Amino acid sequence: MAILRMIKKSSATRDIPKGHFAVYVGEMQKKRFVIPISFLSEPLFQDLLSQAEEEFGFDHPMGGVTIPCSEDLFTDLTSRLRK
């Protein structure tokens, strides 16, 4: 799976805790977030990944997955997933 290869590549090059991966979020400027791999199984997060794949593919020069949404939407979604 392309996303898992991207996560492993990203995790190997950055200071990311085990069980987490980096994503870049934002419309103009991209902010880096480190989130749990467990989010990959969540339908809401999978929808975001599908949008990211359609818009950017999974080969990112920043070393992580870029998610095409606002920071506010992303932080709201991740706080709901953490509950």
DASUL-V438117 format. One record per helix or strand. SS is the DSSP state (A for helix, B for strand). FROM is the first residue (numbers start at 1). TO is the last residue. If there is no record, write none. Layout:
# DASUL-V438117
SS&FROM&TO / SS&FROM&TO
This chain:
# DASUL-V438117
A&2&13 / B&20&25 / B&31&36 / A&37&41 / A&43&56 / B&65&67 / A&71&82
